[in-house]
Amino acid sequence: MPSDGRCPCGSGSEYLGCCGPLHDGRRTADTALALMRSRFSAFALGRADYLLATWHRDTRPRRLELDDDIVWRRLQIVDTDAGGQGDDDGVVEFRAQYELRGRRGLLHERSRFTRNGGRWVYVDGDLED
């Protein structure tokens, strides 16, 4: 859990009421955007288990080793296309700010999500400039 209790996803909510219940399996994301936010939080908190569990089986790596030197700072949602409660597919475009060994960086991606067995999963993404 984050030291200040706030969720890393940037919602402004407490972690225990936001991404925490998704990370511990008490509930699932109801939209592609909610899954995107929970996955960012999982990166920020080093939750490789959650990232693998929410990755589509056809594109999921066998293992995922997170770099402990990366500190994920901020998530900015740029755009969404579908991915709502009544959709089967969706796209979330985001920018994620990070710091690596004192240097700031930015990851900009358009991520694709789909429902698999009624649950949202990450499929893949295209990096943007």
C-alpha positions as CSV (number, residue, x, y, z in Angstrom):
1,M,0.0,0.0,0.0
2,P,1.3,3.5,-0.7
3,S,2.7,5.3,2.3
4,D,0.2,8.2,2.1
5,G,-2.8,5.8,1.5
6,R,-3.6,7.5,-1.8
7,C,-4.0,5.3,-4.9
8,P,-1.1,5.6,-7.4
9,C,-3.6,5.6,-10.3
10,G,-4.2,9.3,-9.7
11,S,-7.9,9.0,-8.9
12,G,-7.5,10.9,-5.7
13,S,-9.1,8.1,-3.8
14,E,-7.7,5.9,-1.0
15,Y,-5.9,2.9,-2.4
16,L,-8.0,0.5,-0.2
17,G,-11.2,1.7,-1.9
18,C,-9.8,2.2,-5.4
19,C,-7.3,-0.3,-6.9
20,G,-6.6,-2.2,-3.8
21,P,-9.8,-4.4,-4.1
22,L,-8.8,-5.2,-7.7
23,H,-5.3,-6.1,-6.7
24,D,-6.4,-8.5,-4.0
25,G,-9.1,-10.1,-6.1
26,R,-12.1,-8.8,-4.2
27,R,-13.5,-7.3,-7.3
28,T,-12.7,-7.0,-11.0
29,A,-12.5,-3.9,-13.2
30,D,-15.8,-2.9,-14.8
31,T,-14.3,-0.9,-17.6
32,A,-11.1,-0.9,-19.7
33,L,-10.2,2.4,-18.1
34,A,-10.5,1.0,-14.6
35,L,-8.3,-1.9,-15.6
36,M,-5.7,0.5,-17.1
37,R,-5.7,2.5,-13.9
38,S,-5.3,-0.6,-11.7
39,R,-2.5,-1.9,-14.0
40,F,-0.6,1.4,-13.6
41,S,-1.0,1.1,-9.8
42,A,0.3,-2.4,-10.0
43,F,3.4,-1.2,-11.9
44,A,3.9,1.5,-9.2
45,L,3.6,-1.0,-6.4
46,G,5.6,-3.8,-8.0
47,R,2.6,-6.2,-8.4
48,A,3.8,-8.4,-11.3
49,D,1.3,-11.1,-10.2
50,Y,-1.6,-8.7,-10.9
51,L,-0.2,-7.6,-14.2
52,L,0.2,-11.2,-15.4
53,A,-3.3,-12.1,-14.2
54,T,-4.8,-9.2,-16.1
55,W,-2.9,-9.8,-19.3
56,H,-4.6,-11.7,-22.3
57,R,-3.3,-15.3,-22.4
58,D,-2.3,-14.9,-26.1
59,T,0.0,-12.0,-25.5
60,R,1.1,-12.5,-21.9
61,P,4.8,-13.2,-21.3
62,R,5.7,-16.3,-19.3
63,R,7.4,-14.1,-16.6
64,L,7.5,-10.5,-15.8
65,E,10.3,-8.9,-13.9
66,L,9.7,-5.4,-12.9
67,D,12.7,-3.0,-12.7
68,D,12.9,-1.8,-9.0
69,D,14.8,1.2,-10.2
70,I,11.8,2.7,-12.0
71,V,9.6,4.8,-9.9
72,W,6.2,5.4,-11.6
73,R,5.1,9.0,-10.7
74,R,1.9,9.9,-12.5
75,L,-0.8,8.6,-14.9
76,Q,-2.5,10.8,-17.4
77,I,-5.4,9.5,-19.4
78,V,-5.4,11.0,-22.9
79,D,-8.3,9.3,-24.5
80,T,-10.6,6.3,-24.4
81,D,-12.4,4.5,-27.2
82,A,-15.2,2.2,-26.1
83,G,-14.2,-0.1,-23.2
84,G,-17.3,0.6,-21.2
85,Q,-19.6,-1.7,-19.2
86,G,-21.5,-2.7,-22.3
87,D,-18.5,-3.1,-24.6
88,D,-16.4,-6.1,-25.4
89,D,-13.3,-4.2,-26.6
90,G,-11.7,-0.9,-25.8
91,V,-8.7,1.4,-26.2
92,V,-7.1,3.6,-23.6
93,E,-4.4,6.1,-24.5
94,F,-2.3,7.2,-21.6
95,R,0.9,8.9,-20.6
96,A,2.8,7.5,-17.6
97,Q,5.6,9.6,-16.0
98,Y,8.4,7.7,-14.4
99,E,11.8,8.3,-12.9
100,L,14.8,6.0,-13.5
101,R,18.0,6.7,-11.6
102,G,17.2,10.3,-11.2
103,R,16.1,10.9,-14.8
104,R,12.5,11.5,-15.7
105,G,10.8,9.7,-18.6
106,L,7.5,9.4,-20.2
107,L,5.7,6.3,-21.6
108,H,2.9,7.2,-24.1
109,E,0.8,4.2,-25.2
110,R,-2.5,3.3,-26.8
111,S,-3.4,0.1,-25.1
112,R,-6.0,-2.4,-26.3
113,F,-8.3,-4.3,-23.9
114,T,-10.9,-7.0,-24.4
115,R,-13.2,-9.0,-22.3
116,N,-12.1,-12.6,-21.7
117,G,-14.6,-14.7,-19.8
118,G,-16.4,-11.6,-18.7
119,R,-13.3,-9.9,-17.3
120,W,-11.3,-7.1,-18.8
121,V,-7.8,-8.0,-19.8
122,Y,-4.9,-6.1,-21.4
123,V,-4.1,-7.3,-24.9
124,D,-1.3,-5.1,-26.2
125,G,-0.4,-1.5,-27.0
126,D,1.3,0.8,-29.5
127,L,3.9,3.2,-28.2
128,E,3.3,6.8,-29.3
129,D,5.8,9.6,-29.7
